[in-house]
Amino acid sequence: MPGGAAAAMRFRALTGDTAPVVTLATALLPNSEDDQIAALAATLLKTPTRADELVRSVREKPFILIVDQFEELFSMQRSDADKVAEALAQAFVELLAHNRLVIGIREDQRRQLEKLGALERQY
């Protein structure tokens, strides 16, 4: 990749059996301390509409966030699964203001996006 872009890429798996908001925070704040990541994750859950503002305060350049197998978020075995999925969707929408988002989802699961009002309006 030109300019050493491959070296700057970060890969994180957002799966239903992990803490997806913490994983997202880790991807958004590379090289950050655990307490900074935990604080961003907590803020994303509480007020996902601040996602872009928070990320821009620590990242200078726009980025591309690629989320594959997005349907995994709908199969989370957590009591707060709906809240987590909606917070992630809202955070993704906010990040679209200055960044790019690519979501991979199985065609047969695409209707699940209707559960996420904010994100459903974007595709």
Disulfide bonds with the S-S distance in Angstrom:
none
